[in-house]
């Protein structure tokens, strides 16, 4: 499954079912660019079991505000619509994979 770009209006529906990893990011953010290939690698490994979604905070400030995103990249993990964890900043692929696998 491909990584999906999510708008404010689609967010609740996107995280409603299953395990969803959400990347809050912006195009001007250097660390956000650094984590993008890590998320692609993670998607290749767990994409069948986990949805990876990206929320551009510049275009979708409502969702970012609702979840208290103050710095980016912020990764939030949801399970069946409930937030179960947060990671801020760039993380190694193995660490993110272990974090996501803990919810499967």
The first five atom37 places (N, CA, C, CB, O) and aatype in JSON, in Angstrom:
{
  "aatype": [20, 20, 20, 20, 20, 20, 20, 20, 20, 20, 20, 20, 20, 20, 20, 20, 20, 20, 20, 20, 20, 20, 20, 20, 20, 20, 20, 20, 20, 20, 20, 20, 20, 20, 20, 20, 20, 20, 20, 20, 20, 20, 20, 20, 20, 20, 20, 20, 20, 20, 20, 20, 20, 20, 20, 20, 20, 20, 20, 20, 20, 20, 20, 20, 20, 20, 20, 20, 20, 20, 20, 20, 20, 20, 20, 20, 20, 20, 20, 20, 20, 20, 20, 20, 20, 20, 20, 20, 20, 20, 20, 20, 20, 20, 20, 20, 20, 20, 20, 20, 20, 20, 20, 20],
  "atom_mask": [
    [1, 1, 1, 1, 1],
    [1, 1, 1, 1, 1],
    [1, 1, 1, 1, 1],
    [1, 1, 1, 1, 1],
    [1, 1, 1, 1, 1],
    [1, 1, 1, 1, 1],
    [1, 1, 1, 1, 1],
    [1, 1, 1, 1, 1],
    [1, 1, 1, 1, 1],
    [1, 1, 1, 1, 1],
    [1, 1, 1, 1, 1],
    [1, 1, 1, 1, 1],
    [1, 1, 1, 1, 1],
    [1, 1, 1, 1, 1],
    [1, 1, 1, 1, 1],
    [1, 1, 1, 1, 1],
    [1, 1, 1, 1, 1],
    [1, 1, 1, 1, 1],
    [1, 1, 1, 1, 1],
    [1, 1, 1, 1, 1],
    [1, 1, 1, 1, 1],
    [1, 1, 1, 1, 1],
    [1, 1, 1, 1, 1],
    [1, 1, 1, 1, 1],
    [1, 1, 1, 1, 1],
    [1, 1, 1, 1, 1],
    [1, 1, 1, 1, 1],
    [1, 1, 1, 1, 1],
    [1, 1, 1, 1, 1],
    [1, 1, 1, 1, 1],
    [1, 1, 1, 1, 1],
    [1, 1, 1, 1, 1],
    [1, 1, 1, 1, 1],
    [1, 1, 1, 1, 1],
    [1, 1, 1, 1, 1],
    [1, 1, 1, 1, 1],
    [1, 1, 1, 1, 1],
    [1, 1, 1, 1, 1],
    [1, 1, 1, 1, 1],
    [1, 1, 1, 1, 1],
    [1, 1, 1, 1, 1],
    [1, 1, 1, 1, 1],
    [1, 1, 1, 1, 1],
    [1, 1, 1, 1, 1],
    [1, 1, 1, 1, 1],
    [1, 1, 1, 1, 1],
    [1, 1, 1, 1, 1],
    [1, 1, 1, 1, 1],
    [1, 1, 1, 1, 1],
    [1, 1, 1, 1, 1],
    [1, 1, 1, 1, 1],
    [1, 1, 1, 1, 1],
    [1, 1, 1, 1, 1],
    [1, 1, 1, 1, 1],
    [1, 1, 1, 1, 1],
    [1, 1, 1, 1, 1],
    [1, 1, 1, 1, 1],
    [1, 1, 1, 1, 1],
    [1, 1, 1, 1, 1],
    [1, 1, 1, 1, 1],
    [1, 1, 1, 1, 1],
    [1, 1, 1, 1, 1],
    [1, 1, 1, 1, 1],
    [1, 1, 1, 1, 1],
    [1, 1, 1, 1, 1],
    [1, 1, 1, 1, 1],
    [1, 1, 1, 1, 1],
    [1, 1, 1, 1, 1],
    [1, 1, 1, 1, 1],
    [1, 1, 1, 1, 1],
    [1, 1, 1, 1, 1],
    [1, 1, 1, 1, 1],
    [1, 1, 1, 1, 1],
    [1, 1, 1, 1, 1],
    [1, 1, 1, 1, 1],
    [1, 1, 1, 1, 1],
    [1, 1, 1, 1, 1],
    [1, 1, 1, 1, 1],
    [1, 1, 1, 1, 1],
    [1, 1, 1, 1, 1],
    [1, 1, 1, 1, 1],
    [1, 1, 1, 1, 1],
    [1, 1, 1, 1, 1],
    [1, 1, 1, 1, 1],
    [1, 1, 1, 1, 1],
    [1, 1, 1, 1, 1],
    [1, 1, 1, 1, 1],
    [1, 1, 1, 1, 1],
    [1, 1, 1, 1, 1],
    [1, 1, 1, 1, 1],
    [1, 1, 1, 1, 1],
    [1, 1, 1, 1, 1],
    [1, 1, 1, 1, 1],
    [1, 1, 1, 1, 1],
    [1, 1, 1, 1, 1],
    [1, 1, 1, 1, 1],
    [1, 1, 1, 1, 1],
    [1, 1, 1, 1, 1],
    [1, 1, 1, 1, 1],
    [1, 1, 1, 1, 1],
    [1, 1, 1, 1, 1],
    [1, 1, 1, 1, 1],
    [1, 1, 1, 1, 1],
    [1, 1, 1, 1, 1]
  ],
  "atom_positions": [
    [[0.84, -1.18, 0.0], [0.0, 0.0, 0.0], [0.89, 1.25, 0.0], [-0.96, -0.01, 1.23], [1.92, 1.29, 0.68]],
    [[0.5, 2.24, -0.75], [1.28, 3.48, -0.84], [1.06, 4.35, 0.39], [0.91, 4.25, -2.1], [0.03, 4.26, 1.06]],
    [[2.02, 5.2, 0.67], [1.87, 6.2, 1.72], [0.82, 7.2, 1.24], [3.24, 6.91, 2.06], [0.85, 7.63, 0.09]],
    [[-0.12, 7.55, 2.12], [-1.22, 8.43, 1.72], [-1.04, 9.83, 2.3], [-2.56, 7.84, 2.16], [-0.59, 9.99, 3.44]],
    [[-1.41, 10.83, 1.52], [-1.45, 12.21, 2.01], [-2.86, 12.5, 2.47], [-1.0, 13.23, 0.89], [-3.83, 12.25, 1.75]],
    [[-2.98, 13.02, 3.7], [-4.28, 13.17, 4.33], [-4.56, 14.65, 4.62], [-4.36, 12.34, 5.62], [-3.69, 15.37, 5.1]],
    [[-5.78, 15.06, 4.34], [-6.23, 16.42, 4.64], [-7.02, 16.41, 5.96], [-7.11, 16.99, 3.48], [-7.44, 15.35, 6.43]],
    [[-7.2, 17.59, 6.54], [-7.98, 17.71, 7.78], [-9.31, 16.97, 7.66], [-8.24, 19.2, 8.11], [-9.71, 16.23, 8.57]],
    [[-10.0, 17.16, 6.54], [-11.34, 16.6, 6.35], [-11.35, 15.07, 6.29], [-11.96, 17.16, 5.09], [-12.39, 14.46, 6.51]],
    [[-10.22, 14.46, 5.99], [-10.15, 13.0, 5.84], [-9.5, 12.3, 7.04], [-9.38, 12.65, 4.59], [-9.49, 11.07, 7.11]],
    [[-8.96, 13.07, 7.97], [-8.11, 12.5, 9.01], [-8.83, 11.45, 9.86], [-7.58, 13.59, 9.9], [-8.33, 10.34, 10.03]],
    [[-9.99, 11.8, 10.4], [-10.7, 10.89, 11.3], [-11.01, 9.56, 10.6], [-12.01, 11.54, 11.81], [-10.89, 8.5, 11.2]],
    [[-11.4, 9.63, 9.34], [-11.71, 8.43, 8.58], [-10.46, 7.58, 8.35], [-12.36, 8.8, 7.23], [-10.51, 6.35, 8.39]],
    [[-9.33, 8.25, 8.11], [-8.08, 7.55, 7.82], [-7.58, 6.75, 9.02], [-7.0, 8.54, 7.39], [-7.11, 5.63, 8.86]],
    [[-7.69, 7.31, 10.23], [-7.16, 6.63, 11.42], [-8.18, 5.75, 12.12], [-6.64, 7.66, 12.4], [-7.87, 5.13, 13.14]],
    [[-9.38, 5.68, 11.59], [-10.49, 4.98, 12.25], [-10.25, 3.49, 12.45], [-11.74, 5.18, 11.47], [-10.62, 2.94, 13.49]],
    [[-9.66, 2.82, 11.48], [-9.52, 1.37, 11.55], [-8.07, 0.93, 11.39], [-10.38, 0.71, 10.49], [-7.33, 1.47, 10.58]],
    [[-7.69, -0.08, 12.18], [-6.36, -0.66, 12.06], [-5.28, 0.21, 12.68], [-6.03, -0.9, 10.62], [-5.56, 1.13, 13.45]],
    [[-4.03, -0.11, 12.33], [-2.88, 0.62, 12.84], [-2.45, 1.62, 11.77], [-1.7, -0.35, 13.22], [-2.22, 1.26, 10.62]],
    [[-2.35, 2.89, 12.18], [-2.0, 3.97, 11.25], [-0.87, 4.79, 11.86], [-3.23, 4.88, 10.94], [-0.98, 5.27, 12.99]],
    [[0.22, 4.94, 11.12], [1.33, 5.81, 11.51], [1.18, 7.11, 10.75], [2.73, 5.13, 11.22], [1.17, 7.12, 9.52]],
    [[1.06, 8.22, 11.48], [0.86, 9.52, 10.85], [2.11, 10.37, 11.03], [-0.38, 10.24, 11.45], [2.61, 10.55, 12.14]],
    [[2.61, 10.88, 9.91], [3.77, 11.77, 9.88], [3.27, 13.2, 9.69], [4.79, 11.37, 8.75], [2.76, 13.54, 8.62]],
    [[3.4, 14.03, 10.73], [3.09, 15.46, 10.61], [4.36, 16.14, 10.12], [2.59, 16.08, 11.99], [5.4, 16.05, 10.79]],
    [[4.3, 16.82, 8.98], [5.49, 17.33, 8.3], [5.16, 18.64, 7.57], [6.04, 16.29, 7.31], [4.01, 19.07, 7.52]],
    [[6.22, 19.24, 7.0], [6.06, 20.4, 6.11], [7.16, 20.34, 5.06], [6.12, 21.77, 6.92], [8.24, 19.8, 5.33]],
    [[6.9, 20.87, 3.86], [7.87, 20.78, 2.77], [9.19, 21.51, 3.05], [7.26, 21.32, 1.51], [10.22, 21.15, 2.48]],
    [[9.18, 22.54, 3.9], [10.38, 23.34, 4.18], [11.22, 22.74, 5.31], [9.97, 24.76, 4.54], [12.29, 23.28, 5.63]],
    [[10.77, 21.66, 5.92], [11.4, 21.08, 7.11], [12.5, 20.08, 6.72], [10.34, 20.38, 8.0], [12.22, 19.04, 6.13]],
    [[13.76, 20.41, 7.04], [14.89, 19.53, 6.72], [14.78, 18.14, 7.33], [16.16, 20.17, 7.19], [14.91, 17.15, 6.6]],
    [[14.54, 18.03, 8.66], [14.4, 16.7, 9.25], [13.23, 15.9, 8.65], [14.21, 16.82, 10.76], [13.28, 14.67, 8.59]],
    [[12.18, 16.6, 8.2], [11.05, 15.91, 7.56], [11.51, 15.24, 6.27], [9.89, 16.9, 7.28], [11.07, 14.14, 5.93]],
    [[12.39, 15.93, 5.53], [12.93, 15.36, 4.29], [13.82, 14.17, 4.61], [13.73, 16.43, 3.5], [13.88, 13.21, 3.84]],
    [[14.53, 14.22, 5.76], [15.41, 13.13, 6.15], [14.62, 11.87, 6.53], [16.28, 13.56, 7.32], [15.08, 10.75, 6.28]],
    [[13.43, 12.04, 7.12], [12.67, 10.87, 7.57], [11.84, 10.27, 6.44], [11.77, 11.26, 8.73], [11.38, 9.13, 6.56]],
    [[11.63, 11.0, 5.36], [10.79, 10.49, 4.26], [11.27, 9.14, 3.72], [10.75, 11.5, 3.12], [10.45, 8.23, 3.57]],
    [[12.58, 8.96, 3.41], [13.02, 7.65, 2.92], [12.92, 6.56, 3.99], [14.45, 7.73, 2.41], [12.75, 5.38, 3.66]],
    [[13.03, 6.92, 5.26], [12.87, 5.96, 6.35], [11.43, 5.44, 6.35], [13.23, 6.6, 7.73], [11.19, 4.25, 6.55]],
    [[10.48, 6.35, 6.14], [9.07, 5.95, 6.09], [8.78, 5.09, 4.86], [8.16, 7.18, 6.1], [7.98, 4.16, 4.93]],
    [[9.43, 5.41, 3.74], [9.27, 4.58, 2.53], [9.78, 3.16, 2.8], [10.04, 5.21, 1.32], [9.14, 2.19, 2.41]],
    [[10.92, 3.05, 3.47], [11.49, 1.74, 3.82], [10.56, 0.99, 4.76], [12.88, 1.91, 4.47], [10.33, -0.21, 4.59]],
    [[10.03, 1.69, 5.75], [9.09, 1.08, 6.7], [7.84, 0.62, 5.96], [8.72, 2.07, 7.83], [7.33, -0.47, 6.23]],
    [[7.34, 1.44, 5.05], [6.14, 1.08, 4.29], [6.37, -0.19, 3.47], [5.73, 2.24, 3.37], [5.47, -1.01, 3.34]],
    [[7.57, -0.34, 2.92], [7.89, -1.54, 2.14], [7.85, -2.79, 3.03], [9.27, -1.39, 1.48], [7.53, -3.87, 2.55]],
    [[8.19, -2.64, 4.3], [8.23, -3.78, 5.21], [6.87, -4.11, 5.83], [9.22, -3.53, 6.31], [6.49, -5.27, 5.92]],
    [[6.14, -3.07, 6.25], [4.9, -3.31, 7.02], [3.66, -2.72, 6.37], [5.05, -2.74, 8.41], [2.6, -2.68, 6.99]],
    [[3.78, -2.27, 5.13], [2.67, -1.58, 4.46], [1.4, -2.38, 4.31], [3.11, -1.16, 3.13], [0.32, -1.8, 4.16]],
    [[1.5, -3.72, 4.35], [0.28, -4.53, 4.26], [-0.51, -4.51, 5.57], [0.64, -5.97, 3.88], [-1.73, -4.66, 5.56]],
    [[0.19, -4.32, 6.68], [-0.45, -4.38, 7.99], [-0.7, -3.0, 8.59], [0.39, -5.19, 8.93], [-1.52, -2.85, 9.5]],
    [[0.0, -1.99, 8.09], [-0.05, -0.65, 8.67], [-0.26, 0.37, 7.56], [1.25, -0.33, 9.47], [0.33, 0.26, 6.48]],
    [[-1.1, 1.36, 7.83], [-1.24, 2.48, 6.91], [-0.28, 3.58, 7.36], [-2.73, 3.01, 6.85], [-0.25, 3.93, 8.54]],
    [[0.5, 4.11, 6.44], [1.35, 5.26, 6.75], [0.74, 6.47, 6.05], [2.85, 5.03, 6.3], [0.55, 6.47, 4.83]],
    [[0.44, 7.49, 6.84], [-0.21, 8.7, 6.34], [0.65, 9.91, 6.64], [-1.61, 8.86, 6.94], [1.33, 9.97, 7.66]],
    [[0.6, 10.88, 5.75], [1.35, 12.13, 5.94], [0.37, 13.29, 5.99], [2.41, 12.33, 4.79], [-0.54, 13.39, 5.16]],
    [[0.57, 14.18, 6.97], [-0.26, 15.37, 7.11], [0.66, 16.58, 7.01], [-1.06, 15.37, 8.47], [1.5, 16.8, 7.88]],
    [[0.48, 17.37, 5.96], [1.23, 18.61, 5.78], [0.63, 19.65, 6.74], [1.18, 19.12, 4.28], [-0.51, 20.07, 6.57]],
    [[1.42, 20.05, 7.76], [0.89, 20.94, 8.8], [0.58, 22.34, 8.27], [1.89, 21.03, 9.94], [-0.26, 23.03, 8.83]],
    [[1.26, 22.76, 7.21], [0.97, 24.07, 6.62], [-0.41, 24.09, 5.97], [2.03, 24.45, 5.59], [-1.14, 25.07, 6.08]],
    [[-0.76, 23.0, 5.3], [-2.04, 22.91, 4.6], [-3.17, 22.41, 5.48], [-1.91, 22.01, 3.41], [-4.34, 22.59, 5.15]],
    [[-2.83, 21.78, 6.61], [-3.84, 21.14, 7.47], [-3.6, 21.48, 8.94], [-3.84, 19.62, 7.28], [-3.34, 20.59, 9.75]],
    [[-3.68, 22.77, 9.29], [-3.36, 23.18, 10.66], [-4.37, 22.69, 11.7], [-3.28, 24.68, 10.73], [-4.04, 22.58, 12.88]],
    [[-5.59, 22.4, 11.28], [-6.62, 21.97, 12.23], [-6.24, 20.66, 12.91], [-7.97, 21.82, 11.52], [-6.31, 20.55, 14.13]],
    [[-5.86, 19.67, 12.12], [-5.49, 18.36, 12.68], [-4.21, 18.48, 13.52], [-5.29, 17.32, 11.55], [-4.13, 17.91, 14.61]],
    [[-3.23, 19.2, 13.01], [-1.98, 19.39, 13.77], [-2.27, 20.03, 15.13], [-0.98, 20.25, 12.96], [-1.71, 19.61, 16.14]],
    [[-3.12, 21.04, 15.15], [-3.49, 21.71, 16.4], [-4.26, 20.79, 17.33], [-4.32, 22.94, 16.11], [-4.02, 20.79, 18.54]],
    [[-5.17, 20.03, 16.77], [-5.99, 19.12, 17.57], [-5.13, 18.1, 18.32], [-7.0, 18.38, 16.68], [-5.45, 17.71, 19.44]],
    [[-4.03, 17.68, 17.69], [-3.16, 16.68, 18.31], [-1.91, 17.29, 18.95], [-2.75, 15.65, 17.28], [-0.97, 16.56, 19.29]],
    [[-1.89, 18.61, 19.12], [-0.82, 19.27, 19.86], [0.55, 19.18, 19.21], [-0.74, 18.7, 21.2], [1.56, 19.15, 19.91]],
    [[0.6, 19.14, 17.88], [1.87, 19.06, 17.18], [2.56, 20.42, 17.26], [1.67, 18.61, 15.7], [2.07, 21.4, 16.7]],
    [[3.7, 20.47, 17.96], [4.43, 21.72, 18.15], [5.74, 21.76, 17.37], [4.72, 21.92, 19.62], [6.23, 22.84, 17.04]],
    [[6.3, 20.59, 17.06], [7.52, 20.52, 16.26], [7.39, 19.38, 15.27], [8.79, 20.33, 17.17], [6.64, 18.42, 15.5]],
    [[8.11, 19.49, 14.18], [8.01, 18.47, 13.14], [9.4, 17.99, 12.76], [7.26, 19.02, 11.9], [10.36, 18.76, 12.87]],
    [[9.55, 16.77, 12.31], [8.46, 15.81, 12.15], [7.98, 15.24, 13.49], [8.9, 14.67, 11.24], [8.78, 14.96, 14.39]],
    [[6.67, 15.09, 13.6], [6.07, 14.38, 14.72], [5.36, 13.17, 14.13], [5.08, 15.3, 15.54], [4.56, 13.3, 13.2]],
    [[5.65, 12.01, 14.67], [4.99, 10.78, 14.25], [4.03, 10.36, 15.36], [6.03, 9.65, 13.95], [4.4, 10.28, 16.53]],
    [[2.8, 10.09, 14.97], [1.8, 9.61, 15.92], [1.28, 8.28, 15.43], [0.64, 10.64, 16.11], [1.02, 8.1, 14.24]],
    [[1.12, 7.36, 16.36], [0.64, 6.03, 16.04], [-0.78, 5.9, 16.57], [1.57, 4.93, 16.63], [-1.06, 6.19, 17.74]],
    [[-1.69, 5.44, 15.7], [-3.09, 5.26, 16.06], [-3.46, 3.8, 15.88], [-4.01, 6.16, 15.21], [-3.0, 3.13, 14.96]],
    [[-4.31, 3.31, 16.79], [-4.86, 1.96, 16.65], [-6.37, 2.08, 16.8], [-4.25, 0.96, 17.71], [-6.87, 2.44, 17.86]],
    [[-7.08, 1.75, 15.72], [-8.54, 1.84, 15.69], [-9.04, 3.2, 16.18], [-9.16, 0.73, 16.55], [-9.99, 3.28, 16.97]],
    [[-8.4, 4.26, 15.7], [-8.85, 5.62, 15.99], [-8.32, 6.23, 17.27], [-10.3, 5.65, 16.03], [-8.57, 7.4, 17.54]],
    [[-7.6, 5.45, 18.09], [-7.09, 5.93, 19.37], [-5.58, 6.15, 19.25], [-7.42, 4.93, 20.51], [-4.85, 5.27, 18.8]],
    [[-5.12, 7.33, 19.67], [-3.68, 7.6, 19.66], [-3.0, 6.74, 20.73], [-3.4, 9.11, 19.9], [-3.38, 6.78, 21.9]],
    [[-1.98, 5.97, 20.31], [-1.3, 5.07, 21.24], [0.18, 5.42, 21.44], [-1.41, 3.65, 20.74], [0.86, 4.77, 22.23]],
    [[0.68, 6.44, 20.72], [2.07, 6.82, 20.91], [2.5, 7.96, 20.03], [2.96, 5.64, 20.66], [1.87, 8.26, 19.01]],
    [[3.6, 8.62, 20.46], [4.15, 9.76, 19.73], [5.67, 9.66, 19.73], [3.67, 11.1, 20.35], [6.27, 9.31, 20.74]],
    [[6.27, 9.98, 18.59], [7.73, 10.11, 18.48], [7.99, 11.45, 17.79], [8.38, 8.89, 17.68], [7.33, 11.77, 16.8]],
    [[8.94, 12.21, 18.3], [9.28, 13.5, 17.69], [10.7, 13.42, 17.16], [9.14, 14.67, 18.72], [11.62, 12.95, 17.84]],
    [[10.88, 13.89, 15.92], [12.2, 13.9, 15.32], [12.47, 12.67, 14.47], [13.24, 14.03, 16.38], [11.64, 11.77, 14.37]],
    [[13.65, 12.66, 13.87], [14.06, 11.56, 13.0], [14.47, 10.37, 13.85], [15.22, 12.0, 12.06], [15.2, 10.51, 14.83]],
    [[13.99, 9.2, 13.46], [14.3, 7.96, 14.17], [14.83, 6.94, 13.16], [13.06, 7.41, 14.93], [14.46, 6.99, 11.99]],
    [[15.68, 6.0, 13.6], [16.14, 4.94, 12.71], [14.99, 4.02, 12.3], [17.26, 4.13, 13.39], [14.02, 3.86, 13.04]],
    [[15.12, 3.43, 11.13], [14.06, 2.57, 10.6], [13.74, 1.41, 11.55], [14.48, 2.01, 9.24], [12.57, 1.09, 11.75]],
    [[14.77, 0.79, 12.14], [14.53, -0.36, 13.03], [13.71, 0.06, 14.24], [15.87, -0.99, 13.49], [12.83, -0.68, 14.69]],
    [[13.99, 1.24, 14.78], [13.26, 1.72, 15.95], [11.79, 1.95, 15.62], [13.9, 3.01, 16.49], [10.91, 1.58, 16.38]],
    [[11.54, 2.57, 14.47], [10.17, 2.82, 14.05], [9.44, 1.52, 13.77], [10.13, 3.72, 12.82], [8.26, 1.36, 14.11]],
    [[10.13, 0.58, 13.14], [9.5, -0.71, 12.84], [9.11, -1.43, 14.13], [10.44, -1.59, 12.0], [8.01, -1.97, 14.22]],
    [[9.98, -1.45, 15.12], [9.68, -2.1, 16.4], [8.5, -1.41, 17.08], [10.92, -2.08, 17.33], [7.64, -2.07, 17.67]],
    [[8.47, -0.08, 17.01], [7.37, 0.7, 17.61], [6.04, 0.34, 16.96], [7.64, 2.22, 17.47], [5.05, 0.11, 17.65]],
    [[6.03, 0.3, 15.64], [4.8, -0.02, 14.91], [4.4, -1.48, 15.15], [5.0, 0.25, 13.39], [3.23, -1.77, 15.37]],
    [[5.37, -2.39, 15.11], [5.08, -3.81, 15.3], [4.46, -4.08, 16.67], [6.35, -4.63, 15.14], [3.69, -5.02, 16.83]],
    [[4.79, -3.25, 17.67], [4.26, -3.45, 19.01], [2.75, -3.27, 19.06], [4.92, -2.48, 19.98], [2.12, -3.68, 20.04]],
    [[2.16, -2.67, 18.05], [0.72, -2.44, 18.03], [-0.03, -3.43, 17.13], [0.43, -1.02, 17.57], [-1.26, -3.39, 17.04]],
    [[0.7, -4.31, 16.47], [0.03, -5.26, 15.57], [-0.42, -6.51, 16.31], [0.97, -5.66, 14.42], [-0.99, -7.42, 15.7]]
  ]
}
